[in-house]
Amino acid sequence: MISSPINSNLNEPHAVVALAILQQDGQFLMQLRDDFPHIVYPGHWSFFGGHLELGETPAEGLQRELIEEINYRVDNLTKICSYSDETVTRHIFYAPLTVALTELTLLEGQDLALLTVEDIQQGYAYSNKIQQSRPLGTIHQQILLDFLKLAL
């Protein structure tokens, strides 16, 4: 699960992102990404979070991203692990979601929802907003499945 960063192509920058596992009542808050073809995992369910800005720690970057994406301030983030491959290092944090979904303002993406363990296991979840079932991003599903193993 935890690996060290490898960058086989020195001409391509290695991205560093921070992502949030936000849990409430045994469900996980996820973002349905926009259908823009130029983004990673378009039209897929993914975590809230994103790229770090110059000089930011992963925790600082994630706090900024959560405010930018859903106007949610988290002060009790716990880093649980990192996943790295040739192109990106993902710092994974956990925090309980302490507000109702109606108190969040979706500022990025098509939808947000609390996904069940069953949704995560099957790799698809329904969006009430667009009235379609959409897949989870492959890495996001794997991270949640790994998290669930640790939590049991």
PEDA-V582835 format. One record per backbone hydrogen bond with DSSP energy under -1.0 kcal/mol. NH is the residue of the N-H (numbers start at 0). CO is the residue of the C=O. If there is no record, write none. Layout:
# PEDA-V582835
NH,CO / NH,CO
This chain:
# PEDA-V582835
11,8 / 14,86 / 16,88 / 17,49 / 18,90 / 19,47 / 20,92 / 22,94 / 23,26 / 26,23 / 27,114 / 28,21 / 29,112 / 30,45 / 31,110 / 32,43 / 38,35 / 42,33 / 43,40 / 44,134 / 45,30 / 49,17 / 51,15 / 55,52 / 60,56 / 61,57 / 62,58 / 63,59 / 64,60 / 65,61 / 66,62 / 67,63 / 68,64 / 69,65 / 70,66 / 71,65 / 77,93 / 79,91 / 80,91 / 82,89 / 84,87 / 88,14 / 89,82 / 90,16 / 91,80 / 92,18 / 93,77 / 94,20 / 96,22 / 102,99 / 103,100 / 104,69 / 106,68 / 109,31 / 110,31 / 112,29 / 114,27 / 119,115 / 120,116 / 121,117 / 122,118 / 123,118 / 124,133 / 126,131 / 130,126 / 133,124 / 135,122 / 136,44 / 140,136 / 141,137 / 142,138 / 143,139 / 144,140 / 145,141 / 146,142 / 147,143 / 148,144 / 149,145 / 150,146 / 151,147
